[in-house]
Amino acid sequence: MSSLKFCGDEIITGPGTLDAIKKIDGQRFFLVTGKSALFRNGTIKRAEGLLKESAKAYDILSGIGANPSVSDVEAGLIKMKDFDPDVVIAIGGGSVMDAAKVMTLMCEYPGLTIEAIKNGQAPEKRERIKLVAIPTTSGTASEVTRAAVITFPEENIKIGLKTKAFIPDLAILDGELALSMPNSVMVESGMDALTHGLEAYINKNADDFTKIMARGAVEGLLGHLRPSFENGDIESRQHVHNFSCLAGFAFQNAGLGMDHGIAHAFGGRFGTSHGLLNAIALPFVLEYNQRDRQVAEDLEKLSRLIGKNIIDEIKALNQSFGIPDSLQAAGIPEEHFKAHYEELLKNSLLGSTQRNPVKMDAEQMDKVLTSIYYGEKKF
């Protein structure tokens, strides 16, 4: 039996749809955002103007950076509780949305701790505080998923916390907000979205629904990532925004695989960009997983659909985007890789790797990790 979980109440998509926030029911709005980029480009000022226009009381929590930690969430929660909102608007990339999800749930349930959420003891619904997600990057699909990735520094790992209560009630996909993305962010977030689609597509839990969503997301992203990188036009940026969201529908139902398990392990230890880690690992992960007959057949079907070998196309995309072909070339020193190897190996077997189509053990993972680190196939 399959039980499908999609988004919250509504998705609004299209250029200029940020204006929809002035129609949201509520009186006390709490905006969660990043450090400075959205202030510099006027996005936050525009959002403030819309709230003032509709006579809403509001406050802003800024400064959420990449890879938000437990302490980041706890610090932001203090300000959120003091303001006591009935609507939280997360406007930013995946890190902002993830942090806002956890803060919002903990604000609604004052006795709830991150440790309890981590241990699967989170409530499955919100009733008092409405959550609105407005992505400004195109990759995580956090605007429609029940996951929030938080860094646990004491364990040197990023963990995907999960509960249906994390699914935003409203997602606004405004391609205009993606126009100011630097190409480096566009590339890394876009490759994250592509990884979501591909890992969902080959997952053993995929069904008729998720298979076609994942395949559609992959096909759409492959068609629009290059124009989005080369031209940065509103049409391609809006398409990538939309197809990233579609990949989110697929992976939150089918699951991911060891690419994300590896990325969370290395990201937790070294702080390397999640999308960059995914992109570097993806060709190796797909090639390794092809030893499963069904995965090989699925990737062959996908290759026929796009008219190119899918693994070769990913390598070509990485090259055209200037993505290194190994973790060593990405700047992780060999001495650090070796010094923390046992931890990296152990943590790479956790999380999403548990749902990889090829069951992984330490011996198999060792071959994959050394391949990805040195950029040479060793399996």
C-alpha positions in Angstrom: 0.0 0.0 0.0 1.2 3.5 -0.8 0.3 6.6 1.2 1.2 9.8 -0.6 2.0 13.1 1.1 2.0 16.2 -1.0 2.1 19.9 -0.1 0.0 22.0 2.3 -3.1 23.9 1.3 -1.8 25.8 -1.7 1.0 26.6 -4.1 1.1 29.9 -5.9 3.5 30.1 -8.8 4.6 32.7 -11.3 6.6 35.9 -11.6 5.4 38.6 -9.2 3.5 36.3 -6.9 5.3 37.6 -3.8 2.3 40.1 -3.7 0.1 37.2 -2.5 1.4 37.7 1.1 -0.8 40.7 1.6 -3.8 38.5 1.2 -2.8 36.0 3.8 -5.1 35.8 6.8 -3.5 36.7 10.1 -2.5 39.7 12.2 1.0 39.1 13.5 3.6 38.1 10.8 7.1 36.9 11.7 9.6 36.9 8.8 12.6 34.6 8.9 15.3 35.3 6.4 19.1 35.2 5.7 22.0 37.5 6.4 22.0 40.3 3.9 21.4 39.4 0.2 17.6 39.8 0.3 18.0 43.1 2.1 20.5 44.4 -0.5 18.3 43.4 -3.5 15.1 44.9 -2.0 13.1 41.7 -1.5 12.7 42.2 2.3 11.8 45.8 1.8 9.2 44.8 -0.7 7.7 42.2 1.7 7.6 44.8 4.5 5.8 47.2 2.2 3.2 44.5 1.4 2.6 43.8 5.1 2.4 47.5 5.9 -0.1 48.0 3.0 -2.3 45.3 4.5 -1.9 46.8 8.1 -0.1 43.7 9.5 2.1 43.8 12.6 5.4 42.2 11.8 8.9 41.5 13.0 12.0 40.1 11.2 14.5 37.5 12.2 17.5 37.7 9.9 20.9 36.2 9.9 20.1 32.5 9.2 23.1 31.2 7.4 23.9 28.0 5.5 23.7 24.8 7.5 21.7 26.1 10.4 22.6 24.4 13.7 20.7 23.5 16.8 21.9 26.7 18.5 20.8 28.8 15.6 17.3 27.4 15.9 17.2 27.9 19.6 18.4 31.5 19.4 15.8 32.4 16.8 13.1 30.7 18.7 13.5 33.1 21.6 12.7 36.1 19.3 9.8 34.3 17.7 8.3 33.4 21.1 8.6 37.0 22.3 6.7 38.3 19.2 4.1 35.5 19.4 3.1 35.3 15.7 0.1 33.7 14.1 1.9 33.6 10.7 5.5 32.8 10.0 6.9 33.6 6.6 10.2 31.9 5.7 11.8 33.8 2.7 15.2 32.6 1.6 16.9 29.4 0.6 16.6 25.9 2.1 18.5 26.7 5.2 16.1 29.6 6.1 13.0 27.5 5.4 14.4 24.5 7.4 15.2 26.7 10.4 11.8 28.4 10.3 10.0 25.0 10.2 11.6 23.9 13.4 11.2 27.2 15.2 7.6 27.4 14.2 6.7 24.0 15.5 8.7 24.6 18.8 6.9 28.0 19.2 3.5 26.3 18.9 4.5 23.5 21.3 6.6 25.3 24.0 7.8 22.1 25.7 9.0 20.5 22.5 12.8 20.1 22.1 14.9 19.4 19.0 16.1 16.2 20.6 12.5 15.0 20.8 11.9 15.9 17.1 15.1 14.1 16.2 13.9 11.0 18.1 10.6 10.9 16.2 8.5 12.4 19.0 7.3 15.5 17.1 3.6 16.4 16.8 2.2 15.7 13.3 0.2 18.9 12.9 0.1 22.6 13.6 -3.1 24.5 14.4 -2.2 27.9 15.8 0.6 29.2 13.6 0.4 29.3 9.8 3.7 28.6 7.9 4.4 30.2 4.5 7.5 29.3 2.5 8.9 31.5 -0.2 12.1 30.1 -1.7 14.6 32.4 -3.3 16.8 29.5 -4.5 15.8 26.6 -6.6 16.9 23.3 -5.1 15.8 22.1 -1.7 12.1 22.1 -2.3 11.7 22.7 1.4 8.7 24.7 0.6 6.6 21.5 0.1 8.4 18.8 2.1 8.1 17.5 5.7 11.8 17.6 6.2 14.1 20.2 7.9 17.8 19.6 7.7 19.6 20.8 10.9 23.3 20.5 11.7 24.2 18.8 15.0 27.8 20.1 15.7 28.5 17.7 18.5 27.9 14.8 16.2 29.4 16.5 13.1 26.5 15.6 11.0 23.4 17.1 9.3 20.2 15.3 10.1 16.9 15.5 8.3 14.2 16.0 10.9 10.8 14.9 9.7 7.2 15.5 10.6 4.1 16.4 8.6 3.8 19.5 10.8 6.9 20.9 8.9 4.9 21.0 5.6 4.2 24.7 4.9 0.6 25.7 4.5 1.4 27.9 1.6 4.3 27.9 -0.9 4.9 30.9 -3.2 7.1 30.2 -6.2 8.0 33.6 -7.5 10.7 33.3 -10.2 11.5 37.0 -9.9 13.1 36.2 -6.5 15.5 33.8 -8.2 16.8 36.3 -10.7 19.3 37.7 -8.2 20.8 34.3 -7.4 24.6 34.3 -8.1 25.5 31.7 -10.7 27.3 29.7 -8.0 24.2 29.4 -5.9 22.0 28.7 -9.0 24.3 25.9 -10.0 24.6 24.2 -6.6 20.9 24.5 -5.8 19.9 23.3 -9.3 22.1 20.3 -9.0 20.6 19.6 -5.6 17.2 19.6 -7.3 18.4 17.3 -10.0 19.8 14.9 -7.4 16.4 14.9 -5.6 14.7 13.9 -8.9 17.1 11.2 -9.8 17.3 9.6 -6.4 13.5 9.6 -6.1 13.3 8.1 -9.6 15.5 5.1 -8.9 14.3 4.6 -5.3 12.8 1.2 -4.4 9.9 3.0 -2.8 9.0 4.8 -6.1 5.5 4.0 -7.4 3.5 5.1 -10.5 2.9 8.6 -9.0 6.4 9.4 -7.8 8.1 7.8 -10.8 6.4 10.1 -13.3 6.9 13.2 -11.0 10.6 12.4 -10.6 11.0 11.8 -14.3 9.2 15.0 -15.2 11.3 17.0 -12.8 14.6 15.5 -14.1 13.6 16.1 -17.8 12.4 19.7 -16.9 15.6 20.5 -15.0 17.9 19.1 -17.7 16.0 21.3 -20.2 16.3 24.6 -18.2 19.4 24.4 -15.9 21.8 25.5 -18.7 19.6 28.5 -19.9 19.2 29.5 -16.3 22.9 29.5 -15.8 23.8 31.1 -19.2 21.1 33.7 -19.5 19.5 34.0 -16.0 16.2 35.0 -17.6 12.9 35.0 -15.8 11.4 32.2 -17.9 14.2 29.7 -17.2 14.5 30.7 -13.6 10.8 30.2 -13.1 10.9 26.8 -14.8 13.8 25.6 -12.5 11.9 26.9 -9.5 8.8 24.9 -10.5 10.7 21.7 -11.4 12.7 21.8 -8.2 9.3 21.9 -6.3 8.1 18.9 -8.4 11.2 17.0 -7.5 10.3 17.7 -3.9 6.9 16.1 -4.3 8.7 13.0 -5.6 11.4 12.6 -3.0 9.3 13.3 0.0 7.2 10.3 -1.0 9.7 7.9 -2.6 12.8 8.9 -0.6 16.4 9.7 -1.5 19.5 7.6 -1.4 23.2 7.5 -0.6 24.1 10.7 -2.5 22.3 12.6 0.2 23.6 10.4 3.0 27.1 11.1 1.9 26.4 14.9 1.4 25.0 15.1 5.0 28.1 13.4 6.4 30.6 15.6 4.6 28.6 18.7 5.0 28.3 18.1 8.7 32.0 17.7 9.1 33.4 20.2 6.6 30.6 22.7 6.0 30.9 22.2 2.3 27.9 23.3 0.2 25.2 20.6 0.1 24.4 21.1 -3.6 28.1 21.0 -4.5 28.6 17.7 -2.6 25.5 16.2 -4.3 26.7 17.3 -7.8 30.2 15.8 -7.3 28.9 12.5 -5.9 26.0 12.1 -8.3 27.8 10.4 -11.3 29.6 7.9 -9.0 26.4 7.2 -7.1 24.3 6.5 -10.2 27.0 4.3 -11.7 27.4 2.3 -8.5 23.6 1.8 -8.2 23.4 0.5 -11.8 24.5 -2.9 -10.4 20.9 -3.2 -9.4 19.0 -4.4 -12.5 15.9 -2.3 -12.0 18.1 0.9 -11.5 20.0 0.1 -14.7 16.7 -0.3 -16.6 15.3 2.9 -15.2 18.4 4.9 -16.1 18.4 3.4 -19.6 14.8 4.5 -20.0 15.7 8.0 -18.9 18.6 8.1 -21.2 16.4 7.2 -24.1 13.9 9.9 -23.1 16.5 12.7 -23.1 18.5 11.3 -26.0 21.7 11.1 -24.1 23.4 8.8 -21.6 22.2 10.3 -18.3 25.5 9.8 -16.4 27.5 11.4 -19.2 25.0 14.3 -19.3 25.5 14.9 -15.6 29.2 14.9 -16.0 28.9 17.3 -18.9 26.6 19.6 -16.8 29.1 19.6 -13.9 31.9 20.5 -16.3 30.0 23.3 -18.0 29.0 24.7 -14.5 32.6 24.6 -13.3 31.9 22.0 -10.7 35.0 20.0 -9.6 35.2 16.3 -10.5 36.2 15.2 -7.0 35.9 16.3 -3.3 39.7 16.7 -3.2 39.5 19.2 -6.0 36.6 20.9 -4.2 39.0 21.9 -1.4 38.7 19.2 1.2 42.4 18.6 2.2 43.5 14.9 2.0 44.9 15.0 5.6 41.4 16.1 6.9 39.7 13.5 4.8 41.9 10.8 6.2 41.8 12.1 9.8 38.0 12.0 9.9 37.5 9.0 7.6 36.0 6.6 10.1 33.5 9.2 11.2 32.7 10.1 7.5 32.3 6.4 6.6 30.0 5.7 9.6 27.8 8.8 9.0 27.6 8.2 5.2 25.8 4.9 6.0 23.1 6.8 7.9 20.0 8.7 6.9 19.0 8.6 3.3 21.6 5.8 2.6 19.3 3.5 4.4 16.9 3.8 1.5 19.5 3.4 -1.3 18.4 0.9 -4.0 21.7 -1.0 -3.4 22.1 -1.9 0.3 25.3 -0.5 1.5 27.8 -1.8 4.1 31.1 -0.3 5.2 33.2 -2.2 2.6 31.0 -1.0 -0.2 30.8 2.6 1.0 34.6 2.7 1.4 34.9 2.1 -2.4 32.3 4.8 -3.2 33.8 7.4 -0.9 37.3 7.0 -2.1 36.0 7.2 -5.7 34.2 10.4 -5.0 37.1 12.0 -3.0 39.8 11.2 -5.6 37.6 11.5 -8.7 38.6 8.0 -9.9 36.3 5.0 -10.0 37.5 2.4 -7.4 34.5 0.0 -7.5 
